[in-house]
Amino acid sequence: MQQALTLRTKIQLGIYTIINPFVRLLIRLGLTPNMVTTIGLALNIGVALIFIMGGEQGHRGDFRYIGWAGALVLFAGLFDMLDGQVARLGKMSSLYGALFDSVLDRYSELILFLGICYYLIAHHYFFSSLFAFIALIGSMMVSYTRARAEGLGIECKGGLMQRPERVIIIGVSALACGCFAPLLAPDFKVYIPGIPVHVFETMSIFTLPLTVMAIMTNITAYNRLIDAKKSLEQKEKKASSPKALLLTFLLLTTVLGYSVEVKALPSGLKQDKTKLNFPTPQNIPNQLFYLQRDPNPNTIICALNLKNGQLDKHDPVHVFWIRYTEQSQQKELSYLQRTFAYGIKSRALTNEEYILNFVSYKKLAIHLAKSESDNSYYAYATVNQKKVILKRIYLRIEGGTLWVPNVKYIQVEGINAATGENTVERLMV
């Protein structure tokens, strides 16, 4: 069932509908997302300059600079939305563009708060400048918490004080302060009997929302930290699960796939104390790749499952044994082996492409697809950021016990799909 859109997402989609014609105009004019982002930074520099000019040239009761700065904040904030839409609609999205946008957004926000703090300090709004600085700290931590969490591989986008909300609060409150100031006297103040100082003045239209933002940004950063903690704990549990599955994989290999008659190895197969000299499967029809492990010469074969010359779309890979300890007989997997150890689950992407996973170790995704060069099926896996045409998977075990074998690494052997050269890649366990 499709998840209901949040109010924030609905508003964002509504704004996109309004600005999309303008976005298409920018694309036709040849503007790139990075150019739009740079324009946003330049506008925020302009905002800071207005605040600084107001601090230098204006007086305490002159709120025109705040109003103009607020209007420019909202206009600059529009470009924060435009750059992403230009990238999406113009099909110009890139990883560097996303990084460039994030870095310049941080510069824009820092420069904006520089101007705000300068103005408040210049006109002796000490406590307000303090809250503005706290709001700056919270704003940076909201962004940093998300960036650091995503760097660790988890999504962290929640909270009430994300960048669009911060831009709107600053822009609207500053604009409102500038607009309402002429309606109120420059020295307008509200007192409550029994309190020696005023509780509200014209400047409060701008500074009270800043105070609220100072609190809420830090609460948002804290909530993101807690959410990230929960997600990371779940991720660590999932990360430990494949290792447990790998242990099951190894145990089943040992208990179910290893014949006790190891002494009856065929001639030509030698075993020493450190490493077994494994046989290489020969002349196996439709073989994709095979799997071996210490100290068991018996080999798992993964081959195309053809029926009447056509690939079985529901079960594209046939997994079976070559039992070298039993006169090299071919044997089908047992129910337990197929269900918990060596069985392969497949998911069709297209009529000629599949994603394969061993039932006991789902982290290694295998892509079954036809090669454009010879129209033959190959099994591909991405290992250490290399796309490899699989030929052999080898589990290296050194010592340990039957129940807790000391697995050193998983070795993937094959052909580098990019260079055509033989390659050996290892996944440390």
C-alpha positions in Angstrom: 0.0 0.0 0.0 1.4 3.4 -1.0 2.4 5.6 2.0 0.5 8.8 2.5 2.3 12.0 1.6 3.2 14.3 4.5 1.9 17.8 4.7 5.5 19.1 4.1 5.8 16.9 0.9 2.4 18.0 -0.4 3.4 21.7 0.0 6.8 21.0 -1.7 5.1 19.3 -4.6 2.6 22.2 -4.9 5.5 24.7 -5.0 7.3 22.6 -7.6 4.1 22.7 -9.8 4.2 26.5 -9.6 7.9 27.0 -10.3 8.3 24.3 -12.9 7.5 26.7 -15.9 10.2 29.0 -14.6 12.6 26.1 -14.2 12.0 25.1 -17.8 12.8 28.7 -18.9 16.1 28.6 -17.0 17.0 25.3 -18.7 16.2 26.8 -22.1 18.4 29.8 -21.3 21.2 27.3 -20.7 21.6 27.6 -16.9 23.0 24.6 -15.1 22.1 23.5 -11.6 25.5 24.7 -10.3 25.0 28.1 -11.8 21.6 28.4 -10.1 23.2 27.3 -6.8 25.9 30.0 -7.2 23.3 32.6 -7.9 21.6 31.6 -4.5 25.0 32.1 -2.8 25.5 35.5 -4.3 22.0 36.6 -3.2 22.7 35.4 0.4 25.9 37.4 0.3 23.7 40.4 -0.7 21.5 39.7 2.3 24.5 39.7 4.7 25.6 43.0 3.1 22.2 44.6 3.7 22.3 43.6 7.4 25.8 44.9 7.7 24.8 48.2 6.1 21.9 48.4 8.4 24.2 47.9 11.4 26.6 50.6 10.1 24.3 53.2 8.6 20.9 52.6 10.2 19.8 53.4 13.7 18.0 51.3 16.4 14.6 52.3 15.3 15.2 51.9 11.5 13.9 48.6 10.4 14.0 49.1 6.6 17.2 47.2 6.3 15.6 44.2 8.1 12.6 44.2 5.8 14.6 44.4 2.6 17.0 41.7 3.8 13.9 39.5 4.6 12.6 39.9 1.1 15.9 39.0 -0.4 16.2 36.0 1.9 12.9 34.6 0.5 14.0 35.3 -3.1 17.4 33.6 -2.5 15.6 30.7 -0.8 13.7 30.2 -4.1 17.0 29.3 -5.8 17.5 26.5 -3.2 14.5 24.8 -4.8 15.3 25.8 -8.3 18.7 24.2 -8.5 17.4 20.7 -7.7 14.5 21.1 -10.1 16.8 22.3 -12.9 18.9 19.1 -12.3 15.9 16.8 -12.3 13.9 18.3 -15.2 17.0 19.1 -17.2 18.4 15.6 -16.6 21.6 17.2 -15.3 21.8 15.4 -11.9 25.3 14.4 -10.8 27.1 13.4 -7.6 29.4 16.4 -7.8 26.3 18.6 -8.3 24.8 17.3 -5.1 28.0 17.9 -3.2 28.4 21.4 -4.7 24.8 22.3 -3.7 25.4 21.1 -0.1 28.6 23.0 0.3 27.3 26.3 -1.1 24.1 25.9 1.0 26.3 25.8 4.1 28.3 28.9 3.0 25.0 30.7 2.3 23.6 29.9 5.7 26.8 30.9 7.5 27.1 34.2 5.6 23.4 34.9 6.3 23.8 34.5 10.0 27.0 36.5 9.9 25.0 39.5 8.7 22.2 38.9 11.2 24.6 38.7 14.2 26.5 41.8 13.0 23.3 43.8 12.8 22.0 42.7 16.2 25.4 43.3 17.9 25.8 46.7 16.2 22.4 47.9 17.6 23.1 46.3 21.1 20.6 43.5 20.9 23.0 41.3 22.9 20.6 38.5 24.0 19.0 38.4 20.5 22.5 38.1 18.9 23.3 35.2 21.3 20.1 33.4 20.3 20.9 34.0 16.6 24.3 32.4 17.1 22.7 29.5 18.9 20.3 29.2 15.9 23.4 29.1 13.7 24.9 26.3 15.7 21.6 24.3 15.6 21.3 24.9 11.8 24.8 23.6 11.1 24.2 20.5 13.4 20.9 19.7 11.7 22.8 19.6 8.3 25.9 17.9 9.7 23.9 15.2 11.5 22.2 14.3 8.2 25.4 14.4 6.2 27.3 12.2 8.7 24.5 9.7 9.0 24.2 9.4 5.2 27.9 9.0 5.1 27.4 5.9 7.3 24.8 4.6 4.9 21.5 5.6 6.6 18.8 8.1 5.8 18.3 11.0 8.2 15.9 13.6 6.9 13.4 14.1 9.7 12.7 17.1 11.9 10.8 20.4 11.9 13.7 22.7 11.2 15.2 21.6 7.9 16.7 24.3 5.6 13.4 25.3 3.9 11.7 26.0 7.2 14.7 28.0 8.5 14.8 30.1 5.3 11.0 30.8 5.6 11.2 31.7 9.3 14.1 34.1 8.8 12.7 35.6 5.6 9.1 36.0 6.7 9.9 37.3 10.2 12.4 39.9 8.8 10.0 41.0 6.1 7.2 41.3 8.6 9.4 43.3 11.0 10.2 45.7 8.2 6.6 46.0 7.0 5.0 46.4 10.5 7.6 48.9 11.8 5.9 51.9 10.1 2.6 51.0 11.7 4.2 50.9 15.1 6.2 53.6 16.8 10.0 53.1 16.7 10.0 53.0 20.4 6.9 50.7 20.6 7.2 48.4 23.7 4.8 46.2 25.6 5.1 46.0 29.4 3.5 43.6 31.9 2.8 45.0 35.3 5.3 43.7 37.9 8.0 43.1 35.3 10.6 45.9 35.2 11.5 45.4 31.5 9.5 45.3 28.4 8.4 41.9 27.1 7.8 42.9 23.4 9.0 45.5 21.0 9.0 46.0 17.2 12.3 44.2 16.9 10.7 41.2 18.6 8.8 40.5 15.4 12.2 39.4 14.0 14.1 38.2 17.1 11.3 36.0 18.7 11.2 33.6 15.7 15.0 33.5 15.8 14.8 32.5 19.5 12.3 29.8 18.6 14.5 28.6 15.8 17.5 28.5 18.1 15.6 26.0 20.3 14.0 24.0 17.6 17.1 23.5 15.4 19.0 22.0 18.3 16.0 19.8 19.2 15.9 18.7 15.5 19.6 17.9 15.5 19.2 15.9 18.7 16.2 14.0 17.4 18.1 13.2 14.2 21.0 11.9 16.3 18.7 9.6 18.2 17.0 8.4 15.0 20.4 7.8 13.5 21.4 5.8 16.6 18.4 3.5 16.2 19.0 3.1 12.5 22.7 2.3 13.0 21.9 -0.2 15.7 19.5 -1.9 13.3 22.1 -1.8 10.6 24.7 -3.4 12.8 22.3 -6.2 13.7 21.7 -6.8 10.0 25.4 -6.7 9.4 25.9 -9.4 12.0 23.1 -11.5 10.5 25.0 -12.3 7.3 27.9 -13.4 9.3 25.6 -15.8 11.2 24.2 -16.9 7.9 27.7 -17.4 6.6 28.4 -19.6 9.7 25.3 -21.6 8.9 26.5 -21.8 5.3 29.9 -23.2 6.4 28.4 -25.6 8.9 26.0 -27.0 6.4 28.9 -27.3 4.0 30.9 -29.2 6.5 28.2 -31.4 7.9 26.2 -32.1 4.7 28.6 -31.7 1.9 31.8 -33.2 3.2 32.2 -36.9 3.0 34.1 -38.6 5.8 35.9 -40.7 3.2 38.4 -37.9 2.5 41.1 -40.5 2.3 39.6 -41.8 -0.8 40.6 -38.8 -2.9 41.2 -39.6 -6.6 44.8 -39.8 -7.7 46.2 -36.4 -8.6 44.4 -34.6 -5.7 46.8 -33.8 -2.9 46.0 -32.3 0.5 48.6 -30.9 2.9 48.3 -29.4 6.3 47.7 -25.9 5.1 45.7 -25.9 1.9 43.9 -28.4 -0.3 44.8 -28.6 -3.9 41.3 -28.2 -5.4 40.1 -29.9 -8.6 38.9 -27.7 -11.4 35.5 -28.8 -12.9 35.8 -29.7 -16.5 33.3 -29.9 -19.4 30.3 -29.0 -17.4 27.5 -28.0 -19.8 26.2 -24.4 -19.3 28.4 -23.8 -16.3 28.4 -20.2 -14.9 30.7 -20.6 -11.9 31.5 -22.9 -9.1 32.0 -22.8 -5.3 34.7 -24.5 -3.2 35.9 -24.3 0.5 38.5 -25.7 2.8 39.0 -28.5 3.5 36.4 -30.0 1.2 37.2 -30.9 -2.4 33.5 -31.5 -3.2 32.3 -28.6 -5.5 29.1 -26.8 -6.0 28.3 -26.0 -9.6 26.0 -23.2 -10.7 24.9 -23.7 -14.3 22.2 -22.3 -16.6 18.9 -24.2 -16.2 17.9 -24.8 -19.8 14.7 -26.5 -20.8 14.3 -27.4 -24.5 17.2 -25.1 -25.2 15.5 -22.1 -23.5 16.4 -20.6 -20.1 13.8 -21.4 -17.4 12.6 -17.9 -16.4 11.3 -19.1 -13.1 14.4 -21.0 -12.1 17.3 -19.8 -14.3 20.2 -21.4 -12.3 20.6 -25.1 -11.6 22.8 -25.8 -8.5 24.3 -29.2 -7.9 27.2 -31.1 -6.5 30.3 -32.7 -8.1 31.3 -35.1 -5.3 35.0 -35.6 -6.0 35.2 -37.8 -2.9 32.7 -40.1 -4.5 34.2 -40.8 -7.9 33.3 -37.3 -9.2 29.6 -38.1 -9.2 27.0 -35.3 -9.9 24.3 -35.1 -7.3 21.4 -32.9 -6.6 21.3 -30.8 -3.4 19.4 -32.1 -0.5 16.4 -30.2 0.8 18.4 -28.7 3.7 21.3 -27.7 1.4 18.9 -26.1 -1.1 16.9 -24.3 1.6 19.6 -23.1 4.0 23.0 -23.2 2.3 23.5 -23.4 -1.5 20.1 -22.7 -3.0 19.9 -19.6 -5.2 16.9 -17.3 -5.2 16.3 -15.4 -8.4 14.4 -12.2 -9.3 13.7 -11.3 -12.9 14.6 -7.8 -14.0 13.7 -8.3 -17.6 13.2 -11.3 -19.8 16.9 -11.8 -20.0 18.3 -10.3 -16.8 18.1 -11.7 -13.2 19.3 -10.9 -9.8 20.6 -14.0 -7.9 21.4 -14.5 -4.2 22.5 -17.5 -2.2 19.9 -18.2 0.4 22.6 -18.3 3.1 24.5 -15.1 2.1 22.4 -12.4 0.5 25.0 -9.7 0.6 26.7 -10.9 -2.5 24.2 -9.9 -5.3 24.9 -11.7 -8.6 23.6 -10.3 -11.9 22.7 -12.9 -14.6 22.6 -11.2 -18.0 23.5 -11.8 -21.6 26.8 -10.3 -22.9 26.5 -7.9 -25.8 29.7 -9.3 -27.4 28.7 -13.0 -27.8 25.0 -13.1 -26.7 25.8 -15.6 -24.0 24.8 -15.6 -20.3 27.3 -14.6 -17.7 27.1 -14.2 -13.9 28.4 -10.7 -12.8 29.2 -9.5 -9.3 30.5 -6.2 -8.0 33.4 -6.9 -5.6 35.6 -4.1 -4.3 34.0 -1.7 -6.7 34.9 -4.0 -9.7 32.5 -5.7 -12.0 33.6 -9.3 -12.2 32.4 -12.1 -14.4 32.2 -14.9 -11.9 34.2 -18.1 -12.4 34.9 -19.4 -8.9 34.0 -18.5 -5.3 36.3 -19.9 -2.7 35.9 -19.8 1.1 39.3 -19.8 2.9 39.3 -21.4 6.3 42.3 -21.7 8.6 41.7 -23.7 11.8 38.8 -23.2 14.2 36.4 -25.9 15.0 33.6 -27.8 13.3 31.0 -25.4 14.8 33.1 -22.2 14.7 35.4 -22.4 11.7 38.0 -19.6 11.4 37.0 -18.0 8.1 39.7 -15.8 6.7 38.1 -14.5 3.6 35.8 -15.1 0.6 37.7 -15.1 -2.6 36.0 -14.2 -5.9 37.8 -15.2 -9.1 36.8 -14.3 -12.6 37.3 -11.8 -15.4 37.2 -8.0 -14.9 34.3 -7.0 -17.1 35.9 -3.6 -17.9 39.4 -4.8 -18.9 38.9 -8.4 -19.8 41.7 -9.5 -17.6 41.7 -12.2 -15.0 41.1 -10.9 -11.5 41.0 -12.2 -7.9 39.2 -10.2 -5.3 38.8 -11.0 -1.6 36.1 -10.1 0.9 37.6 -10.2 4.4 35.2 -11.9 7.0 
